[in-house]
């Protein structure tokens, strides 16, 4: 399918998903989850579509999207590198890992590279505190990471 | 699945499924005919490839032709995360630690086939090097623990409904519906002394009583599983290891208050907990334990899972309600309390996961049993997530009233790398730091508050001499500032100002006046913020100012970070290891590094901006930070 068809298909799936809810307003967060799952991020176009289908003002949708850290209005990189910034990871040196990643990827925390290859983010506690400090690459967990491991982690993620 | 529609059906199911637990509850004996291997399937151990290990164990059992004599299962968190992945062998009661997928072969061949323990996988007693312990209860990590909320974690397979029933699951619910009125139930919880495990410690039974007395048929029961404290993972582990206990607790609570609809509000960042909980809810529905006329009584209750989307403030009751209603999770002022006017304006009880996991045990064993455990005003046990600079990171459940020293040294095994203990932080971003002088206080809700901290949901982060307390305070304020919903000014603006001042101090731009302003502003925010998040946000600052004032003074007056953490207060210097490759001087953005080729380079301290680029590029680690 072409990108255009893929997108049209995504909107169709989303509309089907929305139809199952009787109480439209309280379904908003679940709908946003699904939309982000389909499109990868919540563009203005997607938010307006949801507003229309749920019969909720677009301003409310925008308010909710920007309130919760899970939702993003920008596209993310194919390879999402996240440093856990929970307290357990922090006291075991997670901020040094962040600095090293920022230096090596030439990105700041929260940024995505122009070629959409990498996104660098911090996240709040994955609950694997026994493995602190933790770095996630997409869904893969790296535990007890040291500054020297960072180059290897970036290399692995390129494959 | 056959419906469990009556009390008799439940009693029959128990008799039918009880044998599932036979090997695990049998008296310990080596050389048994049949074996069960339980593999930890919690998030921590799964990150260390425990599912691959489980798969390998199954394959090895098959290859050895032992399918009829041995079986491997997944189970919930054993708590000893530091030594994960863990495999426990029943009925011999042998506890293997740090097991890799490659070890499956030895476990099956040596232990199951040849009946020899795999000694290298046994836990080595740190007090007696060379002494390997095979039993869980012989380890110092477990000796002082008492499991109530975690009783089934590491015992049953959380994905099998039958196993929960086999450990007397849903019997407490049957007892409540059959023999007790709703008021009897809330009285029993009141008498047990159970207090909310999510933060403030409000008596759970009183909450139920207030909601129960409200008029009208429409009420809600909510389980708060939005565990947002960074460094806390007790609720996640309960949901992953024993989701049915939380569901049973919710149905009992709903019966006590007269609610017919319930929600579990859970963090979407916990995919495994979400999956196990959803599966358990579906199983309970299928069995008829959720839905119309539960167990043939007149009581009906529906349960739905709702997702949080990453907002710490949604752990606050009123914010959580707004989020379930589909909006921004902004808190509202109390009163009215949710027990009077909650979800969609109806009476609503919100209890956290651990609180609810205690309920079935209390109802089954009686309030008197529960209230005999713990301290005078805090009954029962508390689960703590022990993390940070400690030898035994993990999940521990201890009776209230135990001392910090017992938790940190006896259970936690002391400080990593024999460093000096500096402080322990309890209560997450709402709590405070407790210094070494207070290690012997008996911990319960009230003693922690008296020390300027709080119980919170039970995060316990240990810090050593290498942690800078000003930097820790800044870290927490960074968190609360980001997570402030922005509705009230004291929290939105006040915490931002505190964060700015702390940043200035850690960057060497602080003055003694800063310290006074910090204390003043903190107390104003405490008095005036709208919700619990804002009111408690200054606690990390106030407690570190109180107990570690000297460190603040060192940053402000001497422009020095005693722990060597605050980068702007350190000097980068090039040590003797320098090979003169020149990478640092080429990487330096302000060109302040000079030196001849293949000779020792030096950094001009006056021009250095302390970006750390030289440290990153140096191939021989010659660039070091000096305090």
HADDOCK unambig.tbl for C-alpha pairs under 7 A between the chains (distance, minus, plus):
assign (segid A and resid 25 and name CA) (segid B and resid 326 and name CA) 5.92 0.50 0.50
assign (segid A and resid 26 and name CA) (segid B and resid 324 and name CA) 6.57 0.50 0.50
assign (segid A and resid 26 and name CA) (segid B and resid 325 and name CA) 4.75 0.50 0.50
assign (segid A and resid 26 and name CA) (segid B and resid 326 and name CA) 4.05 0.50 0.50
assign (segid A and resid 27 and name CA) (segid B and resid 326 and name CA) 6.26 0.50 0.50
assign (segid A and resid 28 and name CA) (segid B and resid 326 and name CA) 5.48 0.50 0.50
assign (segid A and resid 29 and name CA) (segid B and resid 326 and name CA) 6.04 0.50 0.50
assign (segid A and resid 63 and name CA) (segid B and resid 328 and name CA) 6.84 0.50 0.50
assign (segid A and resid 64 and name CA) (segid B and resid 327 and name CA) 6.07 0.50 0.50
assign (segid A and resid 64 and name CA) (segid B and resid 328 and name CA) 5.13 0.50 0.50
assign (segid A and resid 67 and name CA) (segid B and resid 328 and name CA) 6.21 0.50 0.50
assign (segid A and resid 68 and name CA) (segid B and resid 309 and name CA) 5.45 0.50 0.50
assign (segid A and resid 68 and name CA) (segid B and resid 310 and name CA) 5.38 0.50 0.50
assign (segid A and resid 68 and name CA) (segid B and resid 311 and name CA) 5.49 0.50 0.50
assign (segid A and resid 69 and name CA) (segid B and resid 309 and name CA) 6.63 0.50 0.50
assign (segid A and resid 69 and name CA) (segid B and resid 310 and name CA) 5.09 0.50 0.50
assign (segid A and resid 69 and name CA) (segid B and resid 311 and name CA) 6.45 0.50 0.50
assign (segid A and resid 70 and name CA) (segid B and resid 309 and name CA) 5.22 0.50 0.50
assign (segid A and resid 70 and name CA) (segid B and resid 310 and name CA) 5.35 0.50 0.50
assign (segid A and resid 86 and name CA) (segid B and resid 230 and name CA) 4.25 0.50 0.50
assign (segid A and resid 86 and name CA) (segid B and resid 231 and name CA) 5.42 0.50 0.50
assign (segid A and resid 87 and name CA) (segid B and resid 230 and name CA) 5.40 0.50 0.50
assign (segid A and resid 87 and name CA) (segid B and resid 231 and name CA) 5.22 0.50 0.50
assign (segid A and resid 88 and name CA) (segid B and resid 231 and name CA) 5.22 0.50 0.50
assign (segid A and resid 88 and name CA) (segid B and resid 387 and name CA) 5.64 0.50 0.50
assign (segid A and resid 88 and name CA) (segid B and resid 388 and name CA) 4.69 0.50 0.50
assign (segid A and resid 88 and name CA) (segid B and resid 461 and name CA) 6.40 0.50 0.50
assign (segid A and resid 91 and name CA) (segid B and resid 388 and name CA) 6.10 0.50 0.50
assign (segid A and resid 91 and name CA) (segid B and resid 467 and name CA) 6.78 0.50 0.50
assign (segid A and resid 92 and name CA) (segid B and resid 388 and name CA) 6.56 0.50 0.50
assign (segid A and resid 100 and name CA) (segid B and resid 616 and name CA) 6.92 0.50 0.50
assign (segid A and resid 124 and name CA) (segid B and resid 230 and name CA) 5.96 0.50 0.50
assign (segid A and resid 125 and name CA) (segid B and resid 230 and name CA) 4.99 0.50 0.50
assign (segid A and resid 125 and name CA) (segid B and resid 231 and name CA) 6.14 0.50 0.50
assign (segid A and resid 127 and name CA) (segid B and resid 231 and name CA) 6.61 0.50 0.50
assign (segid A and resid 127 and name CA) (segid B and resid 232 and name CA) 6.71 0.50 0.50
assign (segid A and resid 127 and name CA) (segid B and resid 233 and name CA) 5.24 0.50 0.50
assign (segid A and resid 128 and name CA) (segid B and resid 43 and name CA) 6.30 0.50 0.50
assign (segid A and resid 128 and name CA) (segid B and resid 44 and name CA) 4.54 0.50 0.50
assign (segid A and resid 129 and name CA) (segid B and resid 231 and name CA) 6.42 0.50 0.50
assign (segid A and resid 129 and name CA) (segid B and resid 387 and name CA) 6.26 0.50 0.50
assign (segid A and resid 130 and name CA) (segid B and resid 44 and name CA) 6.67 0.50 0.50
assign (segid A and resid 130 and name CA) (segid B and resid 81 and name CA) 5.20 0.50 0.50
assign (segid A and resid 130 and name CA) (segid B and resid 82 and name CA) 5.07 0.50 0.50
assign (segid A and resid 130 and name CA) (segid B and resid 387 and name CA) 6.93 0.50 0.50
assign (segid A and resid 130 and name CA) (segid B and resid 393 and name CA) 5.28 0.50 0.50
assign (segid A and resid 130 and name CA) (segid B and resid 394 and name CA) 6.35 0.50 0.50
assign (segid A and resid 141 and name CA) (segid B and resid 47 and name CA) 5.82 0.50 0.50
